[in-house]
Amino acid sequence: MAGVEPSPTGVRDSARMAEARQQLVSVAQWLARVERSFAARAPGRELSLRWRGDRNVIATHDLGDDVGLELRIDGLVMQFTEAGRPSDHEIDVEERSPAHVEAWILIELLHRGLDRDRFSKDLPYDTSALLSGDGVEFSPCEYEAELRALAELFQAAVSAIGRAASDAGGEPALRISPRDLGVEAVAGGRTIGFSLGDAAIAEPFFYARGEGAAREPGESPTAILLASQLPPGDCVGAIDAFYASNAAPTRH
């Protein structure tokens, strides 16, 4: 992530940021559906996505035969991968409905020999607030600046969380929740994470809380750093400092 300085300027308009977040999380549900339908999971393991740092994308785990599906945050572009390499056929969701996206996925599954009958749109959480239905079209071009800001913040958060977890002596095992694309890892005696924003906090934020179950949307963390509080000259340093100061339990 060297050289990337996330700019807080794209998070000032909370209404537009919320709309961009809804677009992003809505598109990401297609990765979640493919992940749940095809990727192997240990019994009891929660549904999750992963981060590919070599390509700076959110991705599924292996779907079988070394096939995966990935999403670029800034442009909301999806494409399948084979043996870690992106395929030639990608989908830009601009002016495309969820029905168009589903049709593209089914065709791509067929081309890769994956059993389309295994594909299910069911998810183990409520998606009623997200974009769905044939009458809806995605519009990432309208939120280009906001999605770019989210992509930069997400990349910065993943890198910083990984560094903090490693510095605390643990493995940077990141968990990306497909429900809201929240990122978490355990660092020392605490859980540190990043949220795109929720009903309680409208803008993206970095947080730390006591180690335990995954954070629920709207749950108040112990410590918070808002994206709008990041200094324009040293955003990465500020994020690192926040996690470093909150990566271990407070001792009295």
Secondary structure, 3 states (H helix, E strand, C coil): CCCCCCCHHHHCCHHHHHHHHHHHHHHHHHHHHHHHHHCCCCCCCCCCEEEECCCCEEECCCCCCCEEEEEECCCCEEEEEECCEEEEEEEECCCCCHHHHHHHHHHHHHHCCCCHHHCCCCCCCCCCCCCCCCCCCCCHHHHHHHHHHHHHHHHHHHHHHHHHHHHCCCCCCCEECCCCCCEEEEECCEEEEEECCCCCCCCCEEEEEECCCCCCCCCCCCEEEEHHHCCCCCHHHHHHHHHHHCCCCCCC
